[in-house]
Amino acid sequence: MDDQLSRFRQSIDNIDAALVYMLAERFKVTKAVGELKATMDLPPADPDREARQIERLRRLAREADLDPEFSEKFLRFIIDEVIRHHEKVKREKEA
């Protein structure tokens, strides 16, 4: 039992590490997007794209047998953080 639990936990640790690196990569790209938006004087948020992305992730979650509500909350958290970063970049460019 302890060996099986240990293997499960190691898998979880590996997945968590992969998530962290994937989020870091995602935020590198969204940082570049924020800088481009600020340069082009575009708004930090894009509600239409956000709605499409949320629906897309809800569909993927259903296909993956993951709770779509959870996937939406997770993506909403990420989107809100990205918008916060974009707003900061815009303020810095305006200063």
N, C-alpha and C positions, 0 to 999 in steps of 0.2 A: 504494500500500500504506500509506504513512504517513497519508494523508488518511482512509482507511477505519479504520485503527487509532485515529486521533484521534476520529473520530465514535463508535466503539464506546466509547472511554474516556469521552467526554462523556456518553453515555447512562448508563454505569455511575455516573459522578459524580452525575448527576441522580437516579438511582434511590437511591443512597446518601443523598443529601440528603432525599429523600422518606421513606426509612426512619427517619432520625433524627427528623424532625418527627412522624411517626406514632408512634414510640416515646415521644416527649415527651408527646404528647397522651394516649396510653394510660396513662402513669405519672401524669398529672394526675388521671385518673379513678380509677386504683387507689389513689392517695393519699386521695382522698375516701372510697373504700370502706374503706380502713384506719381512717380516723377514725370512720366510722360504726360499724364493727365494734367498735372500742375503746369507743365510747360505749354500745353495746348489749351490751357484755361478750361478744362472740362471739369464737371462736378465730381467730387470724390466718390459718390454713390451712383449706381446704375440700377434702379429698382426693377426695370424690365429684365435685365440680365440676371439679377438676383432671383427673381421669380422663376425664370427658366432653369437656373441651376438647382434651385430647391426642388422643383418638380422632377428634374433629371435624377437627382440623388435619391429622391423618394422612390422613383421607379427602380433604380439600381438596388436600393435597399430591399424592396419587395422581391426582386429577382434573387438576391443573395440570402433571403430569409432573415433579414434584419428588420427590426422595428422602424418603419418609415418616420415615425414621430421622433425617435432618437436621432436618426440621420439628419432630420431637418434641424433639430436643436443644435446638433454638433456643427452643421454647416452655418447656421445662423450665428453661432458664437464666432466662428472663423471670419465670416463676412463682416460682422460688427468690428472685429479687431482690425481687419484690413481697411475698412472705412476710416476708423480712428487714425490709422497710420497715414492714409491718403490726406485726411484733413490736416494733419500735422505738417506733412510735406508742403501742402498748398499754403498754409500759414507762413512757413519758413520762406517760401519763394516770394510771397507778397511782402515780407519784411525788408 
